[in-house]
Amino acid sequence: MNGSRRSLSSLTTVAAVAIVLCGCVALPQPVETRLPPAAPDATPTAASPATPFPAASPSPFVSPSASASSSAPVGDVIACGDGPVALNGEESTVRLEGTCDSVIVSGSAFTVDATAATIRTLEIQGDRIRLDAAAADTITLQGNDGVVSVAQSVTRVTLRGDRSTVSSTGDIAAVEIQGQDNTIRADGSVQNVTLEGRGNTVS
């Protein structure tokens, strides 16, 4: 009887130890599989064509507006007024009369008959311009192949260009020339001459 109890006790002890050992064994954990992130689509995306900027249209050249001037046909007569007189012409002739404080002449192959005009300040800009005046106090000629004649003495002549001629039946008090092959003539005397260029004649 006692033997049976000891056997039963031993079995109980063994079973308990087995249960304890089973409780100490780590249960297998579920394995989580992690896939690498999907690679980005390598197919290049066609870039949308850039919107072209509109081509700039060339700015039109705008000519400066002409100043108050008289472009007179052959035979026209222009009278001097209180203000300056501006004459412009090409291959034409105009007549100027009266007493003029300031006269500006421009153009090409332009002839001005000012034999009935007295001019205080005369400015000529252009080529092949001819002007004959009864009187002109100061003369500035910028251009080539011009001809200016004055029937009285002249205070000052300034000439910039080539192959032009300025003449006076009186004296010329001062002359300045920048150019070549120009001629200054006076029936009287010519004083205070400044020359720059070759082939210029003063007499």
C-alpha positions in Angstrom: 0.0 0.0 0.0 2.8 2.3 1.0 4.7 1.3 -2.2 1.8 2.2 -4.4 1.6 5.6 -2.8 5.3 6.3 -3.4 4.9 5.2 -7.0 2.0 7.5 -7.5 3.8 10.3 -5.8 6.8 9.8 -8.0 4.7 9.9 -11.1 3.0 13.1 -9.9 6.4 14.7 -9.4 7.6 13.7 -12.8 4.5 15.0 -14.4 4.8 18.3 -12.6 8.5 18.6 -13.6 7.5 17.9 -17.2 4.8 20.5 -17.1 7.3 23.1 -15.7 9.8 22.2 -18.4 7.1 22.5 -21.1 6.2 25.9 -19.8 9.9 27.0 -20.1 10.2 26.1 -23.8 9.8 29.2 -26.0 6.9 28.8 -28.4 7.8 29.5 -32.0 6.9 33.1 -33.0 5.3 33.8 -36.4 7.8 35.0 -39.1 6.9 38.3 -40.7 8.2 38.5 -44.2 9.0 42.1 -45.3 9.3 42.7 -49.0 11.6 45.5 -50.3 9.6 48.6 -51.5 8.7 48.5 -55.1 11.3 50.2 -57.3 10.0 53.4 -58.9 8.9 53.2 -62.5 12.1 53.8 -64.5 10.2 54.7 -67.6 11.1 58.4 -68.3 8.1 60.7 -68.5 8.2 62.7 -71.6 8.7 66.3 -70.6 6.0 68.5 -71.8 7.4 71.0 -74.4 8.1 74.3 -72.9 5.7 77.0 -74.0 7.7 79.1 -76.4 7.9 82.8 -75.7 6.4 84.8 -78.5 9.1 86.2 -80.8 9.6 89.8 -80.2 8.7 91.7 -83.3 11.3 94.3 -84.3 10.4 97.7 -83.2 9.6 99.9 -86.1 12.0 102.7 -86.6 10.3 106.0 -85.9 11.6 109.0 -87.7 11.9 112.1 -85.6 9.2 114.5 -86.4 10.4 117.3 -88.7 10.6 120.7 -87.1 8.7 123.6 -88.5 10.2 124.1 -91.9 9.4 125.2 -95.4 10.0 122.7 -98.1 9.3 125.0 -101.0 9.0 124.1 -104.7 10.8 126.1 -107.3 9.8 129.7 -107.3 8.3 129.9 -103.8 9.0 132.9 -101.7 9.5 132.6 -97.9 9.2 135.8 -95.8 11.2 136.1 -92.6 9.1 136.4 -89.4 9.8 137.1 -85.8 11.1 133.5 -85.1 13.7 131.3 -86.6 13.2 130.1 -90.2 13.9 126.5 -91.1 14.2 125.6 -94.8 14.5 122.0 -96.0 14.7 120.8 -99.6 16.2 118.5 -102.2 16.9 119.3 -105.8 14.8 122.5 -105.4 15.1 126.3 -105.1 13.4 128.8 -102.7 13.6 132.5 -102.3 14.0 134.1 -98.8 13.2 137.7 -98.2 13.2 140.1 -95.2 15.2 140.4 -92.0 15.8 137.1 -90.3 17.2 136.6 -86.8 18.0 132.9 -87.4 17.9 130.7 -90.6 18.5 127.0 -90.6 18.9 125.3 -94.0 19.1 121.5 -94.5 18.8 119.1 -97.3 20.7 118.1 -100.4 21.3 119.9 -103.7 19.1 122.7 -102.3 19.4 126.3 -103.5 18.3 129.3 -101.4 18.2 132.8 -103.0 18.5 135.1 -100.0 19.8 138.1 -102.0 16.8 140.1 -100.6 17.3 138.9 -97.0 19.4 140.0 -94.1 20.4 137.2 -91.8 21.9 137.4 -88.3 22.7 133.7 -87.7 22.9 131.3 -90.7 23.3 127.5 -90.2 23.6 125.1 -93.1 23.5 121.3 -92.7 23.7 119.1 -95.7 25.6 118.5 -99.0 25.5 120.6 -102.2 23.6 123.5 -100.7 24.0 126.9 -102.2 22.9 130.1 -100.6 23.5 133.7 -101.7 22.6 136.4 -99.1 22.5 140.2 -99.0 24.0 139.9 -95.5 24.8 137.2 -92.9 26.5 138.1 -89.6 27.6 134.6 -88.6 27.8 131.5 -90.8 28.1 127.8 -89.8 28.3 125.3 -92.6 28.3 121.6 -91.9 28.5 119.4 -95.0 30.3 118.9 -98.2 30.3 120.8 -101.5 28.4 123.8 -100.2 28.6 127.4 -101.6 27.8 130.5 -99.6 28.2 134.1 -100.8 27.5 137.2 -98.8 27.4 140.8 -100.2 28.6 142.3 -96.9 31.2 141.7 -94.2 30.9 138.7 -92.0 31.7 138.4 -88.3 32.5 134.7 -88.2 32.6 131.7 -90.5 32.7 128.1 -89.1 33.1 125.4 -91.7 33.1 121.7 -91.0 33.3 119.5 -94.1 35.0 119.1 -97.4 35.2 121.1 -100.7 33.0 124.0 -99.6 33.4 127.7 -100.5 32.4 130.8 -98.4 32.9 134.2 -99.9 32.3 137.8 -98.8 32.5 141.1 -100.6 33.6 142.7 -97.4 35.8 141.5 -94.5 35.7 138.2 -92.5 36.6 138.8 -88.9 37.2 135.2 -87.9 37.4 131.8 -89.6 37.5 128.3 -88.3 37.8 125.3 -90.7 37.8 121.6 -89.9 38.0 119.6 -93.1 39.8 119.4 -96.4 39.9 121.3 -99.7 37.7 124.2 -98.5 38.0 127.8 -99.7 37.4 131.1 -97.9 37.5 134.3 -99.9 37.0 137.9 -98.9 37.3 141.1 -101.0 38.5 142.8 -97.8 40.6 141.2 -95.1 40.4 137.8 -93.4 41.5 137.6 -89.7 41.8 135.2 -86.9 42.1 132.0 -89.0 42.1 128.5 -87.4 42.7 125.6 -89.8 42.4 121.9 -89.2 42.9 119.7 -92.2 44.7 119.8 -95.5 44.2 121.6 -98.8 42.2 124.5 -97.3 42.6 128.0 -98.8 42.0 131.4 -97.2 42.5 134.5 -99.2 
